[in-house]
Amino acid sequence: MYRTFGLSSYMRQRFGQRVQKIPLDGGFSCPNRDGTISREGCVFCNPMGSGSGMADRGLSLEEQWRFWRNHHYEHHGLELFAAYLQSYSNTHGPLDKLASILEKLAGLPGLTALSLGTRPDCLDDAKLDLLAAQQERLGLGEIFLELGLQSACDVTLDHINRGHDAEAFAVATHAAAQRGLTVVAHIIGGLPRPGGREGLTEMVDSVRFINSLPVRGVKFHNLYVARGTRLAKWYESGAYVPPSQDEYLMWLAEAVMHLDPKIVVHRLNGNPAKGELLAPDWAANMRGLHNAVRGYFKRHDIWQGRKNGAEEGPSAWFDPAYDRTASDES
């Protein structure tokens, strides 16, 4: 039984076969790091950013692509790929820089889709227009804009030094969707807030918020404490206690049940990079956490939309074999 509308199901339905993401480092920065907004970053963010770090090692986008494409083709026989500009905020900076990066993607073998990790306050009309125009030019079946919401609570966003409010996310989402771009929201469970941390109520509230917007994908993340962050200092001083695995599973299950069953679930948990994790220990076991999520959903009969439009059972389109062309349901 497929209990969520997973990304793998969506991509198989959309493109007829598996599409593998390839992480690319375009050398972007973040307005919350380079002084545009602040130099401190979000309290949970590793100063090194996420992603492969290949740009720092002098590898061009083409070289990064070739490395990962050859690996997946030779070991798994995969032929279709999605470029994932992951590190920092990949629409931050001058329009010309974004245009140059997109130009370098042209002609990459097997390129089928594009994902860009960014912030809602790094998207103006000119950049959105450029992305929409390049979708057809590059022959992309889809462009995913991965926007960090993290929480729909402005008090929390201010406390974690996010640098924007929930309304900024809503505005960017509408503007992107109007141009045919696919918005994927990031939500984090267990964020610190004044006097404590977010929990079940806030995670469900964040899901309800994205349900009200033209969001077509979501990534859920469990908050872990990364070394070198302000959150690490709070943890070491006793000012922040990360959630237990049981807490996160309970919050995630309730959030998924409230999630619109037509929103694609790209992730159900986050995983720290090697050497990054300070706490909690359970976040380090990627396979164990993945199995824990699956087991919890099965034991408690959890499925996406159970409390929001799919009360009778998991929707037919959760299955990768579902024929999207024969139905108007998704």
C-alpha positions in Angstrom: 0.0 0.0 0.0 1.3 3.5 -0.9 0.4 5.8 1.9 1.6 9.1 0.4 1.8 10.6 -3.0 5.6 10.2 -3.2 7.9 12.0 -5.6 9.0 8.7 -7.2 5.3 7.9 -8.0 4.8 11.3 -9.5 7.9 11.3 -11.6 7.2 7.8 -13.0 3.7 8.9 -13.9 4.9 12.1 -15.4 7.9 10.8 -17.4 7.2 7.1 -17.7 10.4 6.0 -15.8 12.5 6.8 -12.8 14.1 10.3 -12.8 17.2 10.6 -10.6 18.2 13.9 -9.0 21.7 15.1 -9.6 22.9 17.7 -7.0 24.7 20.7 -8.6 26.6 23.5 -6.8 26.2 26.7 -8.8 28.3 28.8 -6.4 25.4 30.9 -5.0 25.3 32.6 -1.7 22.4 33.5 0.6 21.0 36.9 1.6 21.0 35.8 5.2 24.7 35.1 5.0 26.3 37.7 2.7 25.0 40.8 4.6 22.0 41.5 2.3 19.7 40.7 5.2 22.2 39.5 7.8 25.4 37.6 8.2 24.2 35.2 10.9 22.0 32.9 8.8 19.0 31.0 10.1 19.8 29.6 13.6 19.7 26.0 12.3 21.7 26.4 9.1 25.2 25.0 8.7 27.4 27.9 7.6 28.8 25.5 4.9 25.3 25.2 3.4 23.8 22.0 2.0 24.8 20.2 -1.1 27.9 18.6 -2.6 30.4 21.5 -2.3 31.8 20.5 -5.7 32.0 24.1 -6.8 34.5 24.8 -4.1 36.6 22.0 -5.5 36.7 23.7 -8.8 34.3 21.5 -10.7 32.2 23.1 -13.4 28.5 22.3 -13.6 29.2 20.2 -16.7 31.8 18.2 -14.8 29.5 17.8 -11.8 26.8 16.5 -14.0 29.1 14.1 -15.9 30.3 12.6 -12.6 26.9 11.9 -11.2 25.2 11.0 -14.5 27.9 8.4 -15.4 27.6 6.9 -11.9 23.9 6.5 -12.0 23.9 5.3 -15.6 26.7 2.7 -15.1 25.4 1.4 -11.8 21.7 1.6 -12.2 21.0 2.1 -16.0 19.2 5.4 -15.4 18.7 7.7 -18.3 16.6 10.6 -17.1 17.8 13.1 -14.6 16.7 16.3 -12.7 19.3 18.9 -12.1 19.1 20.0 -8.4 20.7 23.4 -7.6 20.7 22.8 -3.9 23.4 24.8 -2.0 22.3 28.1 -0.5 19.7 30.3 -2.3 19.9 29.6 -6.1 18.1 32.7 -7.3 20.0 35.1 -5.1 22.1 37.7 -6.8 22.0 39.5 -10.2 19.7 38.2 -12.9 22.6 37.7 -15.2 24.1 35.2 -12.8 21.0 33.1 -12.8 20.8 33.4 -16.6 24.4 32.2 -16.9 23.8 29.2 -14.8 20.7 28.2 -16.7 22.6 28.6 -20.0 25.2 26.1 -18.7 22.5 23.5 -18.2 21.5 23.6 -21.9 22.4 20.3 -23.6 23.3 18.3 -20.6 22.6 14.7 -21.5 19.4 13.2 -19.9 18.3 16.5 -18.4 14.6 16.2 -17.9 13.6 18.5 -15.0 15.2 21.2 -12.8 14.9 21.8 -9.1 16.1 25.1 -7.5 16.5 25.5 -3.8 15.8 29.1 -2.8 14.0 31.6 -0.6 10.7 33.4 -1.3 12.4 36.8 -0.9 14.9 35.9 -3.7 12.3 35.8 -6.4 11.3 38.9 -8.3 9.2 39.1 -11.5 12.3 39.2 -13.7 13.8 36.0 -12.3 10.4 34.2 -12.4 9.9 35.3 -16.0 13.4 34.0 -16.9 12.8 30.7 -15.3 9.4 30.3 -17.1 11.0 31.2 -20.4 13.9 28.8 -19.9 11.6 25.8 -19.1 10.6 25.5 -22.7 14.0 26.5 -24.1 15.9 23.8 -22.1 13.2 21.2 -23.0 12.3 20.7 -19.3 9.2 18.8 -18.4 9.1 20.7 -15.1 10.8 23.3 -12.9 10.5 22.8 -9.2 11.0 25.9 -7.0 11.9 24.6 -3.6 11.0 27.4 -1.2 11.9 27.4 2.4 8.8 28.2 4.4 10.0 26.2 7.5 7.0 27.4 9.6 3.8 29.4 9.0 4.2 31.1 12.3 5.8 34.6 12.0 6.9 34.5 15.7 9.0 31.4 15.0 10.4 32.8 11.8 11.6 35.9 13.6 13.0 33.9 16.4 15.1 31.7 14.1 16.3 34.7 12.1 14.6 33.6 9.0 14.6 37.1 7.4 11.1 36.9 5.9 7.5 36.2 7.0 4.9 33.7 5.9 3.2 36.3 3.7 6.4 36.6 1.6 6.1 32.8 1.0 2.5 33.2 -0.1 3.3 36.1 -2.5 6.2 34.2 -4.1 4.1 31.0 -4.4 1.3 32.7 -6.2 3.7 34.6 -8.6 5.6 31.3 -9.4 2.4 29.3 -9.9 1.0 31.9 -12.3 4.0 31.3 -14.5 3.6 27.5 -14.5 6.4 26.8 -12.1 6.0 24.1 -9.5 6.4 25.2 -5.9 7.7 22.8 -3.3 7.4 24.0 0.3 9.9 23.0 3.0 8.5 22.5 6.5 10.7 21.8 9.6 9.3 20.0 12.7 10.6 21.1 16.1 11.9 24.6 15.4 12.8 26.7 18.5 10.4 29.6 19.4 10.3 32.0 22.3 10.0 29.9 25.5 10.3 26.5 23.9 9.9 24.9 20.5 7.2 24.2 17.9 5.3 20.9 18.1 2.2 19.2 16.7 0.0 22.2 16.5 2.5 24.4 14.6 3.4 21.6 12.2 -0.3 21.0 11.3 -0.8 24.8 11.0 2.0 25.0 8.5 0.4 22.2 6.5 -2.9 23.9 6.5 -1.2 27.1 5.3 0.4 25.4 2.3 -2.9 23.6 1.6 -4.4 27.1 1.0 -1.8 28.0 -1.6 -0.9 26.7 -5.1 1.8 24.5 -3.6 2.3 21.3 -5.4 5.0 19.6 -3.4 6.3 19.5 0.2 9.4 18.4 2.0 9.2 17.6 5.7 12.3 17.8 7.8 13.0 16.9 11.4 15.1 19.6 13.0 18.5 18.4 14.0 21.3 20.4 15.6 24.2 21.0 13.2 27.7 21.9 14.4 28.8 25.5 14.1 25.2 26.9 14.3 23.6 29.3 16.8 21.2 26.4 17.5 24.2 24.3 18.6 25.0 27.0 21.2 21.5 26.9 22.4 21.6 23.2 22.6 24.9 23.1 24.5 23.6 25.7 27.0 20.4 23.7 27.6 18.2 26.4 25.9 17.0 24.0 23.2 16.1 20.4 23.4 15.6 18.6 20.0 12.5 16.4 19.6 12.6 12.7 20.2 12.0 10.4 17.3 8.7 9.4 18.8 7.6 13.0 18.9 8.6 13.6 15.3 6.8 10.5 14.1 3.6 11.6 15.8 3.8 15.2 14.5 4.6 14.0 11.0 1.7 11.5 10.9 -0.8 14.1 11.9 0.6 16.6 9.4 0.4 14.0 6.6 -3.2 13.2 7.4 -4.1 16.9 7.1 -2.1 17.3 3.8 -4.0 17.7 0.6 -3.7 14.3 -1.1 -2.8 15.9 -4.4 0.4 17.5 -3.0 3.5 15.5 -3.9 5.6 14.5 -0.9 9.2 14.9 -1.8 10.6 13.9 1.6 9.4 12.8 5.0 12.5 13.4 7.0 15.9 15.2 6.7 19.3 13.7 7.1 22.5 15.4 8.2 25.7 15.5 6.1 28.7 13.5 7.3 30.3 15.1 10.4 27.5 17.7 10.6 25.3 16.3 13.4 25.6 17.3 17.0 22.2 16.0 18.2 19.9 14.0 18.3 21.6 10.7 17.7 18.6 9.2 16.0 18.8 11.6 13.2 22.0 10.0 12.0 20.4 6.7 11.0 18.9 7.5 7.6 17.7 4.0 6.9 16.5 3.5 10.5 14.5 6.7 10.4 13.0 5.9 7.0 11.9 2.5 8.3 10.6 4.0 11.5 8.3 6.4 9.5 7.0 3.5 7.4 6.5 1.3 10.4 4.6 4.1 12.3 2.4 4.8 9.4 1.5 1.1 9.0 0.9 0.5 12.7 -1.4 3.5 13.0 -2.9 3.2 9.6 -1.8 6.7 8.5 -2.2 7.9 4.9 -2.0 11.3 3.2 -5.2 13.2 3.3 -7.0 10.9 5.8 -8.3 14.0 7.5 -8.5 16.1 4.3 -10.3 14.6 1.3 -9.1 11.1 1.3 -11.0 9.7 4.3 -12.0 6.4 2.6 -8.4 5.3 2.0 -5.2 6.2 0.1 -5.8 7.9 -3.2 -5.4 5.9 -6.4 -2.6 8.2 -7.7 -0.3 7.3 -4.8 0.6 4.2 -6.8 3.4 4.8 -9.4 1.5 2.6 -11.9 -1.5 5.0 -11.9 -2.3 6.3 -15.4 -2.5 10.0 -15.2 -3.5 10.4 -18.8 -6.7 8.4 -18.2 -8.0 10.5 -15.3 -8.4 14.1 -14.4 -8.1 13.4 -10.7 -4.5 14.6 -10.2 
